[in-house]
């Protein structure tokens, strides 16, 4: 019996200008928002106090933006970085152009903006990703640019998945040289 273990992409598999749609979406509940907000010690009344929030410009509590960011990035993990990431290097250009409300469904997508081999860490590469979160109406609720360091296939500390490894599918194929 063939076994396949879910993994993310190796450096060589990331292609700039490729959009990955992460599904299923995640319908956000009031409980999600309150739990995340209290677990992270964020006492912002805009997330917790319905009476106070009713008097604010949006007229209701809003979903914690850090929950939104964590969810759009988290939704990408199994498809892009599960077991292939070395390190999350950082975020830039994070924005929340529209609020997320209780009951909204959050859909996440990622575009590969760029990639380069690491100059200081052989066998690893740096990939720049742009994550976008949209609600059920397609309205952008969050964007973030993130850089991750990932393994190159030949240097990876995790075994490759033969079902996704083109060389395993074609025994006569030449070994990849790791240079793109």
N, C-alpha and C positions, 0 to 999 in steps of 0.2 A: 504494500500500500504506500502510495506517495504521500508525504507530509509536507505541508507548506506553513511556515511560520511568518506572520505579518512582520514586515520591517519597513523602515523608511528608505530613502534613496541614498545611494552613494554619490559622492561628488560628481562622478562622470555622468550620472543619470539626470542631474539637474540641467534643464535647458532654459536659458534666458528667453523671456517673452512667452513663457508657458504659464497658463492659468490653471490652477488646481481648484476644483469645486469640492468642498468638504461637506459630505452629507452623512447622516441626516442633520437637519437643523436642530436647534435646541429652543423649545418654548420655555421662557423664563417665568418662574412663579414668584409670588411674594415671598414664599419661604426661602427660595434660593437667595433672593436679595437680602433678606434680613439675616440669614445665616452667614453669608459671605461677609456682610458688613460688620456683624458683631465678632466673627472669628478674626477679622483683620483689625479690630479695635478702632474702626472708623465710626465715630459718634455723630457724623453729619446728620442733622435732623432731616435733610432732604431725602434721605433713604429710610429713616426710621419713624418719623413723627408725622402721621397722616393729617392731624389737625393743623400743625404748623405749615406743612407742605401745601395744604389746600389754599393757603393765603399767598403762596408764591406764584411767580409767573406761569408755571406749567399747571398749577392747580391740583397737583397730586404728587405722591412720592415718585422718584425716578430710580431706575436700576443703577446701582453703583457702577461707575464707569470702569473701575478696576476689574469688576466681575466681567464686564463686557470685553475688556482687553484680554483677560485670562482665558475667556471662553473662545474667542476667535483664534487665539494662538493654540490653545489646547486642541481645538477641532482639527488642526493641521498635523498633529503629531503622528498619528498612525500612518498617514499617507506620505509624510515627508521626512520625518526625523527619528522615528521609533528605532532605537538600537543603532543608528548610524551617526548620531550627533556626538561630538566631542565636548562642545561647550556652547552655551548661549552667550554671545559676545556683547550684545546690547541692543537697545531700541533707540530709534530717532523718529522724529516727525510723527509723533502720536497725536491724534486728534479725534474729537467726538463731536461731529457736526450736527447730530440730531440725537435727542434722548431716546433711550430704550425704556419701555414701560412694562409693568407687570402684564403678563399674558402675550407679549410680543414673541415671535419666533425669530431667533437669531440664526442667520446663515453666514457661513464663513467661506472665504476664498483667498487664495494666495497666488501672487504672480512672482515668478523668479525674475528679479531685476538684473542681477549680475552674479558672476562667480569668478574666483581666481584661486590658484594654488597658493598655499601658505608659503611665505618666504622663509619662515623660521621653524616650521614644523613639517618636515617631509612626511608625505603620506596623508596629508590633511589639506582641506581646501575651505575657503570662506565663501559662503553663499549669502547674498543679500535678497531678502524676501519682503514683499509688500503684502501685508494682511489687510483684508477689508471685511467688515461685518455689515450685513444688511438686514433690515427687518423683513417681515413677510410681504411688505409692499415694495420691496426693492430699494428702500431709502437707506443710504449709507449712514450708519450710526457710529462707526469707528474705523480708523485706519491707523496702521503702524508699520514702520519700516524696521526690520530686524536683521541683524547679522548673526549667522550661526557658523560654527566650525564643524565640518563633517569629515568622516573618513573617506579616503579614496578606497576604491574596491580592493586593490592589492595589499593595502596596509591595514585593512580593517581588523579589529580584534574580535569581530563577530563573524561566524561563518556565512558565506554567501548563500542565497536562496537559489537553488538550481532552476526552479520554475521561472525565476525572473532574470536569470543570468544568461545572456545571449550565447556566451561561449559554451555553456553546458548544453544548450539546445542544438548547437552545431559543433560536434566534436572536431571537425576539420578547421574551425575558425582559428585564426592567429591569436596569440595571446595579446591582450591590450597592453599598450606601453605606458598607460597612465597619463599621457600628455594629450591635451585636447587642442 
